[in-house]
Amino acid sequence: MTTTVRRDGDAVVVDGHKKWVTAAHYADLLVIVGRYEDGAVAVVVPADTPGVRIERIADPLGCRAAGHADVHLDGVRLPADSVLGGHGLPPALLVTTALAYGRMSVAWGCVGILRACLAAATAHAAGREQFGRPLAEHQLVAGHLADLYTAEQVAARVCEHASRCWDEGSPDQVVATVLAKHVAATQAAKGAATAVQVLASAGSRDGHAVARAYRDAKLMEIIEGSNELCRLMLAQHALSATGAP
């Protein structure tokens, strides 16, 4: 993290650059995390503050309605009370807490992707005929539908578990959220590709539900912690849970 927040009298000054900020293109208020003294803080920054420049990401692969943008902060001066509570926290703790909300949202969003793909694929396979019978009666196509159904069920169950951990204040809520995000995103990417395969040319046109799902699901494997990062965190948890050195 290179963005900094420094105290200047009765104000704070923010300098830095944030990349791919969700909804920044539409937002009136931005929550910016930056280094502050020996820790980190989150600061509420009105988007129209002098020194703030928002540059929308042009033609992203997926999540095109999300308003992703780069945010440039050049000497942005704000009242000191723009700093949210809990200032001076370790950067890792502050970022992990913020990301947990995003990971839960991504995880359940991936369940939605899978449900949309399953609905589209089953409807198409049941109504489209080839070689004198519906696609769904061809065993390999039926296998794709089974895989899609399995993916949706697995993703939904792991998200339900993570949600219960949050509701109960379980000490496992962080790792449960990482697990839900990783499993759901991985299943969504595979499931969306399967749906495109079942629909073939019908699902390959930009604007179709499964074409959109295919693009969006790939980004779900990257945002809020990539698959690789999630796997490292899960491995660390597995090692600590078993008492391995």
C-alpha positions as CSV (number, residue, x, y, z in Angstrom):
1,M,0.0,0.0,0.0
2,T,1.5,3.3,-1.1
3,T,-1.4,5.7,-0.4
4,T,-0.7,7.8,2.6
5,V,-2.8,9.8,5.0
6,R,-1.0,12.5,7.1
7,R,-2.2,14.9,9.8
8,D,-1.9,18.6,9.0
9,G,-3.3,20.7,11.8
10,D,-7.1,20.2,12.0
11,A,-7.1,18.4,8.6
12,V,-5.7,15.3,7.0
13,V,-4.1,15.1,3.6
14,V,-4.4,12.1,1.3
15,D,-2.0,11.2,-1.5
16,G,-2.0,8.1,-3.6
17,H,-3.6,6.0,-6.4
18,K,-6.2,3.3,-6.1
19,K,-6.8,0.9,-8.9
20,W,-10.0,-0.9,-10.0
21,V,-12.2,0.6,-7.3
22,T,-15.7,-0.9,-7.5
23,A,-18.5,1.6,-8.2
24,A,-16.1,4.6,-8.0
25,H,-17.4,5.8,-11.4
26,Y,-20.9,6.3,-9.7
27,A,-19.9,7.1,-6.1
28,D,-20.4,10.3,-4.3
29,L,-18.3,9.1,-1.4
30,L,-15.1,7.0,-1.5
31,V,-13.7,5.0,1.4
32,I,-9.9,5.2,1.0
33,V,-7.5,3.1,3.0
34,G,-4.0,4.5,3.5
35,R,-0.9,4.3,5.6
36,Y,-1.0,6.5,8.7
37,E,1.9,6.9,11.1
38,D,2.8,3.4,12.1
39,G,-0.5,1.8,11.0
40,A,-3.4,2.4,8.6
41,V,-6.7,4.3,8.5
42,A,-9.8,4.5,6.4
43,V,-10.9,7.9,5.3
44,V,-14.2,9.0,3.8
45,V,-13.5,11.2,0.7
46,P,-16.2,13.0,-1.2
47,A,-15.7,12.3,-4.9
48,D,-15.9,16.0,-5.8
49,T,-13.1,17.1,-3.4
50,P,-10.3,19.1,-5.1
51,G,-7.4,16.7,-5.9
52,V,-9.6,13.7,-6.6
53,R,-9.6,12.4,-10.2
54,I,-11.7,9.4,-11.1
55,E,-10.8,7.5,-14.3
56,R,-13.3,4.8,-15.4
57,I,-11.9,1.5,-16.6
58,A,-12.6,1.3,-20.3
59,D,-14.1,-1.9,-21.8
60,P,-13.5,-4.3,-18.9
61,L,-13.8,-8.0,-19.6
62,G,-16.6,-8.5,-17.2
63,C,-18.6,-6.8,-14.4
64,R,-19.2,-4.0,-16.9
65,A,-22.0,-2.4,-14.8
66,A,-19.9,-2.2,-11.7
67,G,-18.4,1.2,-12.5
68,H,-14.8,0.2,-11.8
69,A,-12.4,3.1,-11.9
70,D,-8.9,4.2,-11.0
71,V,-8.9,6.9,-8.3
72,H,-6.1,9.4,-8.2
73,L,-5.6,11.4,-5.0
74,D,-3.3,14.4,-5.2
75,G,-2.9,16.4,-2.0
76,V,-6.6,15.8,-1.1
77,R,-7.3,17.9,2.0
78,L,-10.1,16.8,4.4
79,P,-11.4,17.6,7.9
80,A,-9.8,15.4,10.5
81,D,-13.2,13.9,11.3
82,S,-13.2,12.3,7.9
83,V,-11.1,9.5,9.4
84,L,-13.2,6.6,10.4
85,G,-12.8,5.1,13.9
86,G,-10.1,2.6,14.8
87,H,-7.3,4.6,13.2
88,G,-3.8,3.3,13.6
89,L,-4.7,-0.3,13.1
90,P,-2.2,-2.7,11.5
91,P,-2.7,-2.5,7.7
92,A,-3.2,-6.3,7.3
93,L,-6.1,-6.3,9.9
94,L,-7.8,-3.2,8.4
95,V,-7.6,-4.6,4.8
96,T,-8.7,-8.1,5.8
97,T,-11.7,-6.8,7.6
98,A,-12.7,-4.7,4.6
99,L,-12.1,-7.5,2.1
100,A,-14.3,-9.9,4.1
101,Y,-17.4,-8.0,3.1
102,G,-16.4,-8.0,-0.5
103,R,-15.5,-11.7,-0.4
104,M,-18.9,-12.6,1.0
105,S,-20.6,-10.5,-1.7
106,V,-18.6,-12.1,-4.5
107,A,-19.3,-15.6,-3.1
108,W,-23.0,-15.2,-3.1
109,G,-22.9,-13.4,-6.5
110,C,-21.2,-16.5,-7.9
111,V,-24.1,-18.6,-6.6
112,G,-26.3,-16.3,-8.6
113,I,-24.1,-16.8,-11.7
114,L,-24.4,-20.6,-11.3
115,R,-28.2,-20.5,-10.9
116,A,-28.6,-18.3,-14.0
117,C,-26.3,-20.7,-16.0
118,L,-28.2,-23.8,-14.7
119,A,-31.6,-22.3,-15.7
120,A,-30.4,-21.3,-19.1
121,A,-28.6,-24.6,-19.8
122,T,-31.5,-26.8,-18.7
123,A,-34.1,-24.8,-20.6
124,H,-32.0,-25.0,-23.8
125,A,-31.1,-28.7,-23.4
126,A,-34.7,-29.6,-22.9
127,G,-36.0,-27.6,-25.8
128,R,-33.3,-27.9,-28.5
129,E,-33.4,-31.1,-30.5
130,Q,-30.5,-32.8,-32.3
131,F,-30.6,-36.2,-34.0
132,G,-34.3,-36.6,-33.3
133,R,-34.3,-36.0,-29.6
134,P,-33.7,-33.2,-27.1
135,L,-30.1,-32.4,-26.2
136,A,-30.8,-33.3,-22.6
137,E,-31.3,-36.9,-23.6
138,H,-27.7,-37.1,-24.9
139,Q,-25.6,-38.5,-22.1
140,L,-22.7,-36.1,-22.4
141,V,-25.0,-33.1,-22.4
142,A,-26.8,-34.6,-19.4
143,G,-23.5,-34.9,-17.7
144,H,-22.9,-31.2,-18.2
145,L,-26.2,-30.4,-16.6
146,A,-25.4,-32.7,-13.6
147,D,-22.0,-30.9,-13.2
148,L,-23.8,-27.5,-13.3
149,Y,-26.3,-28.6,-10.7
150,T,-23.5,-30.0,-8.5
151,A,-21.5,-26.7,-8.8
152,E,-24.5,-24.6,-7.7
153,Q,-25.3,-26.8,-4.7
154,V,-21.6,-26.9,-3.5
155,A,-21.3,-23.1,-3.9
156,A,-24.6,-22.5,-2.1
157,R,-23.8,-24.8,0.8
158,V,-20.3,-23.3,1.4
159,C,-21.8,-19.8,1.3
160,E,-24.5,-20.8,3.8
161,H,-21.8,-22.0,6.1
162,A,-19.9,-18.8,5.9
163,S,-23.0,-16.8,6.5
164,R,-23.8,-18.8,9.6
165,C,-20.3,-18.1,10.9
166,W,-20.9,-14.4,10.5
167,D,-24.3,-14.5,12.1
168,E,-22.9,-16.4,15.1
169,G,-19.7,-14.4,15.4
170,S,-17.7,-17.6,15.0
171,P,-13.9,-17.3,15.2
172,D,-13.9,-19.2,11.9
173,Q,-15.8,-16.5,10.0
174,V,-12.7,-15.1,8.2
175,V,-11.5,-18.5,6.9
176,A,-15.1,-19.5,6.1
177,T,-15.5,-16.4,4.0
178,V,-12.2,-17.0,2.1
179,L,-13.3,-20.6,1.5
180,A,-16.7,-19.6,0.3
181,K,-15.2,-17.0,-2.1
182,H,-12.6,-19.4,-3.5
183,V,-15.0,-22.4,-3.9
184,A,-17.9,-20.3,-5.3
185,A,-15.7,-18.4,-7.8
186,T,-13.9,-21.5,-9.0
187,Q,-17.2,-23.3,-9.5
188,A,-18.8,-20.3,-11.2
189,A,-15.9,-20.0,-13.7
190,K,-16.2,-23.7,-14.5
191,G,-20.0,-23.7,-14.5
192,A,-20.2,-20.7,-16.8
193,A,-17.9,-22.3,-19.3
194,T,-20.0,-25.5,-19.2
195,A,-23.2,-23.5,-19.8
196,V,-21.6,-21.8,-22.9
197,Q,-20.7,-25.3,-24.1
198,V,-24.2,-26.6,-23.7
199,L,-25.8,-23.6,-25.5
200,A,-23.0,-23.4,-28.1
201,S,-23.7,-20.6,-30.6
202,A,-26.8,-19.6,-28.8
203,G,-24.8,-18.7,-25.7
204,S,-21.9,-17.2,-27.5
205,R,-23.5,-13.9,-28.4
206,D,-22.6,-10.9,-26.4
207,G,-25.6,-10.0,-24.2
208,H,-26.8,-13.5,-23.6
209,A,-27.0,-14.5,-19.9
210,V,-24.4,-17.2,-20.1
211,A,-22.0,-15.1,-22.2
212,R,-22.2,-12.4,-19.5
213,A,-21.8,-15.1,-16.8
214,Y,-18.7,-16.4,-18.6
215,R,-17.0,-13.0,-18.6
216,D,-18.1,-12.0,-15.1
217,A,-17.2,-15.4,-13.5
218,K,-13.6,-15.1,-14.7
219,L,-13.2,-11.8,-12.8
220,M,-14.6,-13.4,-9.7
221,E,-11.5,-15.6,-9.6
222,I,-9.4,-12.4,-9.4
223,I,-11.2,-9.7,-7.4
224,E,-11.3,-9.6,-3.6
225,G,-8.3,-12.0,-3.5
226,S,-7.2,-14.1,-6.4
227,N,-7.6,-17.9,-6.4
228,E,-3.9,-18.2,-5.7
229,L,-4.1,-15.9,-2.7
230,C,-7.1,-17.7,-1.3
231,R,-5.3,-21.0,-1.6
232,L,-2.3,-19.7,0.3
233,M,-4.6,-18.4,3.1
234,L,-6.4,-21.7,3.2
235,A,-3.1,-23.6,3.3
236,Q,-1.9,-21.5,6.2
237,H,-5.1,-22.1,8.1
238,A,-4.8,-25.9,7.5
239,L,-1.3,-25.9,8.8
240,S,-2.2,-23.9,11.9
241,A,-5.3,-26.0,12.6
242,T,-3.2,-29.2,12.6
243,G,-0.4,-27.7,14.7
244,A,2.1,-28.1,11.9
245,P,5.3,-25.9,12.3
